[in-house]
Each structure stands twice: as structure tokens, then as C-alpha cells.
Amino acid sequence: MEYLGRHVLLELYDCNREQLDDLEYLRTTMLNAAEEVGATVINDVFHQFSPQGVTGVVAIAESHLCIHTWPEYGYAAVDIFTCGESFDPKNAAKLLIERLESKNPELTQVERGMVQTMASQV
């Protein structure tokens, strides 16, 4: 079965709380992860919340990487969606798990856009 994309959902528990509230660290970490796995970065948008937390999106030609953090819980929710086969989103996930020092990560991969189903609808 062929799919148009793979969507990795990361539940990152027990992360470094200081890093989860550091917009520049998160921005650099997300951009570096995208570049290191071979994604083509188009743009990024990050926002620091008050009193804490960061949300960020890295748009890539292959789709996107997103992060939402709750430093007070040591938790980050991360999505990595990629279309095509140019890189494996699990490799980007491994980098983010390492760099956010998650001691208890959970990874789920979802295949998106089953090609056979879509072809039968045309």
C-alpha cells in the first residue's frame, strides 16, 4: 500500500524544562533537526507565551515540523509530517528526543493519504 505522507506524533515527557521555555533554543533545535535529516526549510514562526511555553512551526517543502511546550509539566507535543520519501520523519524525531532530553518519549506514526483509496475515487 502506498501513502502520500507519514505523520509522526511525539509525546515528549520529562524534558529539560528550561529548554522548553527557551524560544531561541527551540527554534534552533527544530531548524537544525529539519536540515540534518535533509528537509528543505521554507520558513518558521515561533511564539513565546506568558508566563511560559512556546509554540513553533517550521514549514518545509516536504510539509512541516511543529512543537507546543508546557515547561511547567516538562512536556512537549511535536508533529513531524512529511510527504514523499526524501527523509524519514522518525530520524527527525530521534534528534528532537535527544535534544529536548526527554526521558519518557512516546512515538506514533500515522500513514496519511492512501493512494489506492484516492485512485478509486477519481
C-alpha positions as YAML, in Angstrom:
chain: A
units: angstrom
residues:
- id: 1
  name: MET
  ca: [0.00, 0.00, 0.00]
- id: 2
  name: GLU
  ca: [1.28, 3.46, -0.86]
- id: 3
  name: TYR
  ca: [0.74, 6.61, 1.15]
- id: 4
  name: LEU
  ca: [1.26, 10.26, 0.32]
- id: 5
  name: GLY
  ca: [2.81, 11.06, 3.67]
- id: 6
  name: ARG
  ca: [3.92, 9.95, 7.10]
- id: 7
  name: HIS
  ca: [2.91, 11.86, 10.22]
- id: 8
  name: VAL
  ca: [4.93, 11.27, 13.39]
- id: 9
  name: LEU
  ca: [3.31, 12.35, 16.65]
- id: 10
  name: LEU
  ca: [5.65, 12.73, 19.61]
- id: 11
  name: GLU
  ca: [4.63, 12.88, 23.23]
- id: 12
  name: LEU
  ca: [7.79, 14.10, 24.97]
- id: 13
  name: TYR
  ca: [7.58, 13.70, 28.73]
- id: 14
  name: ASP
  ca: [10.21, 14.51, 31.35]
- id: 15
  name: CYS
  ca: [12.05, 17.01, 29.15]
- id: 16
  name: ASN
  ca: [14.52, 19.68, 30.22]
- id: 17
  name: ARG
  ca: [12.10, 22.36, 31.50]
- id: 18
  name: GLU
  ca: [14.44, 25.29, 30.83]
- id: 19
  name: GLN
  ca: [14.84, 24.29, 27.18]
- id: 20
  name: LEU
  ca: [11.06, 24.02, 26.78]
- id: 21
  name: ASP
  ca: [10.72, 27.71, 27.68]
- id: 22
  name: ASP
  ca: [13.64, 28.95, 25.54]
- id: 23
  name: LEU
  ca: [12.26, 30.15, 22.20]
- id: 24
  name: GLU
  ca: [15.68, 30.57, 20.55]
- id: 25
  name: TYR
  ca: [16.86, 27.14, 21.70]
- id: 26
  name: LEU
  ca: [13.68, 25.52, 20.37]
- id: 27
  name: ARG
  ca: [13.82, 27.42, 17.09]
- id: 28
  name: THR
  ca: [17.45, 26.44, 16.51]
- id: 29
  name: THR
  ca: [16.77, 22.84, 17.55]
- id: 30
  name: MET
  ca: [13.79, 22.47, 15.22]
- id: 31
  name: LEU
  ca: [15.55, 24.11, 12.27]
- id: 32
  name: ASN
  ca: [18.69, 22.04, 12.79]
- id: 33
  name: ALA
  ca: [16.68, 18.81, 13.03]
- id: 34
  name: ALA
  ca: [14.91, 19.60, 9.76]
- id: 35
  name: GLU
  ca: [18.17, 20.44, 7.99]
- id: 36
  name: GLU
  ca: [20.08, 17.45, 9.39]
- id: 37
  name: VAL
  ca: [17.55, 14.95, 8.02]
- id: 38
  name: GLY
  ca: [17.58, 16.58, 4.59]
- id: 39
  name: ALA
  ca: [14.34, 18.59, 4.67]
- id: 40
  name: THR
  ca: [14.08, 21.82, 2.69]
- id: 41
  name: VAL
  ca: [13.22, 24.63, 5.14]
- id: 42
  name: ILE
  ca: [10.87, 27.27, 3.72]
- id: 43
  name: ASN
  ca: [10.09, 29.39, 6.78]
- id: 44
  name: ASP
  ca: [9.47, 29.30, 10.51]
- id: 45
  name: VAL
  ca: [7.24, 31.01, 13.06]
- id: 46
  name: PHE
  ca: [7.70, 30.77, 16.85]
- id: 47
  name: HIS
  ca: [5.83, 32.44, 19.70]
- id: 48
  name: GLN
  ca: [6.73, 32.78, 23.39]
- id: 49
  name: PHE
  ca: [3.74, 32.66, 25.75]
- id: 50
  name: SER
  ca: [3.50, 34.41, 29.10]
- id: 51
  name: PRO
  ca: [4.14, 33.25, 31.73]
- id: 52
  name: GLN
  ca: [5.69, 30.25, 29.92]
- id: 53
  name: GLY
  ca: [5.56, 27.96, 26.91]
- id: 54
  name: VAL
  ca: [6.47, 28.14, 23.26]
- id: 55
  name: THR
  ca: [4.69, 27.21, 20.04]
- id: 56
  name: GLY
  ca: [6.61, 26.87, 16.82]
- id: 57
  name: VAL
  ca: [6.17, 25.74, 13.24]
- id: 58
  name: VAL
  ca: [8.87, 25.01, 10.70]
- id: 59
  name: ALA
  ca: [7.42, 24.88, 7.20]
- id: 60
  name: ILE
  ca: [9.39, 22.56, 4.95]
- id: 61
  name: ALA
  ca: [8.92, 21.78, 1.26]
- id: 62
  name: GLU
  ca: [8.02, 18.25, 2.36]
- id: 63
  name: SER
  ca: [5.37, 19.55, 4.87]
- id: 64
  name: HIS
  ca: [6.09, 20.67, 8.48]
- id: 65
  name: LEU
  ca: [7.51, 20.24, 11.98]
- id: 66
  name: CYS
  ca: [5.52, 21.72, 14.90]
- id: 67
  name: ILE
  ca: [6.13, 22.00, 18.62]
- id: 68
  name: HIS
  ca: [3.99, 23.10, 21.57]
- id: 69
  name: THR
  ca: [5.57, 23.16, 25.03]
- id: 70
  name: TRP
  ca: [4.38, 23.12, 28.62]
- id: 71
  name: PRO
  ca: [7.56, 23.77, 30.64]
- id: 72
  name: GLU
  ca: [5.68, 23.55, 33.93]
- id: 73
  name: TYR
  ca: [4.99, 19.87, 33.15]
- id: 74
  name: GLY
  ca: [8.26, 19.10, 31.36]
- id: 75
  name: TYR
  ca: [6.13, 18.18, 28.32]
- id: 76
  name: ALA
  ca: [6.26, 18.92, 24.60]
- id: 77
  name: ALA
  ca: [3.89, 17.84, 21.82]
- id: 78
  name: VAL
  ca: [5.67, 17.55, 18.47]
- id: 79
  name: ASP
  ca: [4.30, 16.76, 14.99]
- id: 80
  name: ILE
  ca: [6.52, 15.89, 12.05]
- id: 81
  name: PHE
  ca: [4.69, 15.44, 8.75]
- id: 82
  name: THR
  ca: [6.48, 14.58, 5.54]
- id: 83
  name: CYS
  ca: [5.28, 13.84, 2.04]
- id: 84
  name: GLY
  ca: [7.32, 11.60, -0.22]
- id: 85
  name: GLU
  ca: [10.43, 9.61, 0.62]
- id: 86
  name: SER
  ca: [13.13, 12.29, 0.84]
- id: 87
  name: PHE
  ca: [13.62, 11.67, 4.57]
- id: 88
  name: ASP
  ca: [12.29, 9.53, 7.39]
- id: 89
  name: PRO
  ca: [10.39, 11.62, 9.98]
- id: 90
  name: LYS
  ca: [11.48, 9.15, 12.68]
- id: 91
  name: ASN
  ca: [15.06, 10.37, 12.23]
- id: 92
  name: ALA
  ca: [13.98, 13.95, 12.98]
- id: 93
  name: ALA
  ca: [12.02, 12.60, 15.96]
- id: 94
  name: LYS
  ca: [15.13, 10.89, 17.37]
- id: 95
  name: LEU
  ca: [17.07, 14.15, 17.15]
- id: 96
  name: LEU
  ca: [14.35, 16.09, 18.97]
- id: 97
  name: ILE
  ca: [14.00, 13.45, 21.69]
- id: 98
  name: GLU
  ca: [17.76, 13.72, 22.31]
- id: 99
  name: ARG
  ca: [18.00, 17.49, 22.21]
- id: 100
  name: LEU
  ca: [15.00, 18.10, 24.45]
- id: 101
  name: GLU
  ca: [16.35, 15.46, 26.83]
- id: 102
  name: SER
  ca: [13.05, 13.58, 27.00]
- id: 103
  name: LYS
  ca: [13.37, 10.72, 29.46]
- id: 104
  name: ASN
  ca: [9.99, 9.28, 28.52]
- id: 105
  name: PRO
  ca: [9.13, 9.74, 24.81]
- id: 106
  name: GLU
  ca: [6.20, 8.15, 23.01]
- id: 107
  name: LEU
  ca: [6.16, 8.00, 19.20]
- id: 108
  name: THR
  ca: [3.19, 7.22, 16.97]
- id: 109
  name: GLN
  ca: [3.39, 7.13, 13.18]
- id: 110
  name: VAL
  ca: [0.31, 7.56, 11.00]
- id: 111
  name: GLU
  ca: [0.26, 6.99, 7.25]
- id: 112
  name: ARG
  ca: [-1.69, 9.75, 5.51]
- id: 113
  name: GLY
  ca: [-3.45, 9.72, 2.14]
- id: 114
  name: MET
  ca: [-3.68, 6.11, 0.99]
- id: 115
  name: VAL
  ca: [-3.06, 6.29, -2.78]
- id: 116
  name: GLN
  ca: [-5.22, 3.22, -3.69]
- id: 117
  name: THR
  ca: [-8.27, 4.67, -1.94]
- id: 118
  name: MET
  ca: [-7.84, 8.04, -3.62]
- id: 119
  name: ALA
  ca: [-7.33, 6.49, -7.07]
- id: 120
  name: SER
  ca: [-10.58, 4.57, -6.78]
- id: 121
  name: GLN
  ca: [-12.47, 7.79, -6.05]
- id: 122
  name: VAL
  ca: [-11.36, 9.52, -9.25]
...
